[in-house]
Amino acid sequence: AEPDLQRHFDGRVAADQRIEPRDWMPDGYRATLVRQIAQHAHSEIIGMQPEGDWLTRAPSLRRKAILLAKVQDEAGHGLYLYAAAETLGVDRADLTERLISGRQKYSSIFNYPTLTFADVGVIGWLVDGAAICNQVPLCRSSYGPYARAMVRICKEESFHQRQGYELLLRMMAGTPEQRAMVQDATDRWWWPSLMMFGPPDAESPNTQRSMAWRIKRDTNDTLRQRFVDMTVPQAEKLGVTLPDEQLRWNPERGHHDFGEPDWEEFRRVVSGHGPCNAERLRRRRAAHEKGAWVREAAAAYAARGARRPGE
Ligand code: 3HC
């Protein structure tokens, strides 16, 4: 009966055992996973646009090849995550519909414009760096398919972060204009990167339950702090300043103190009113509509294959 199933489920989560697709799980656990994994997948797919804008304008063949590999990786991350979501009984076409109609979210970070090529480096350094801080703990998420998708994604994410940082090191060793481009991009992407981790714990309606179910292994503020502590020395090595006067090492805490992100801006961007929200969804919708014939052809071919040979 249900109480025994609930007890069995709770015991497995408490013992850090994986919950697998065919296991009994509370409806709320399933719904939370569908919400988080779908949004994570949508973020990967939308995240292809800001960098994709620079594929035809990369300054060298080497940079174009690296960027092409990274954008293709993001598409693959989206596919792994849609596949993980489908183990929970949802359909990828329906999830895409929800994204395009604005009924499901994707990460706020991808609603900012990529104004210069230095943005490609700063996205690798800061955005993929923040993603690593957020995704490594998710390798221990209680839901098996999600945790296993994270292991593969995190390996590729570290290549994304390193290529971005290497690009910035090269630019910082370049002309004064290139150095100024890197500082300008850092100034524009720093605060939105801190917002990627979500609202403060005190204003997060989901963190408590997600932690109890071990879907999330750390809170939003813990991961944000970890990202700041990891990034400050990297900025020093790079020779850029992070745009926060309150940023300083606090020996008592053993962490860096830092300023408060603009949560008004965060709410605006999450609710669809950021600099690029409309364009991102318009392009996603256009790609979906333009690709309809491919899906129809694949479905027709698959159906043909199902008929007896020689028919
Ligand atoms: N952008 C958009 N929405 C956000 C957000 C953000 N940065 N942070 C929080 N939200 C939303 C949440 O989805 C939630 O709304 P909902 O209940 O309607 O879904 C609401 O704001 C309250 O936030 P909570 O902290 O209570 O919600 P969660 O417990 O879901 O935590 C999260 C938010 C930390 C983003 C969590 O969902 C998570 O860890 N997701 C997995 C990682 C992920 O999605 N990363 C996105 C970037 S993908 C990426 O970086 C790819 C790389 O290649 C660059």
Boltz pocket constraint, residues with backbone or C-beta under 6 A from the ligand:
constraints:
  - pocket:
      binder: B
      contacts: [[A, 35], [A, 36], [A, 39], [A, 40], [A, 41], [A, 43], [A, 44], [A, 47], [A, 74], [A, 105], [A, 106], [A, 107], [A, 108], [A, 109], [A, 127], [A, 128], [A, 130], [A, 131], [A, 134], [A, 157], [A, 195], [A, 196], [A, 197], [A, 198], [A, 199], [A, 203], [A, 204], [A, 205], [A, 206], [A, 207], [A, 210], [A, 220], [A, 270]]
      max_distance: 6.0
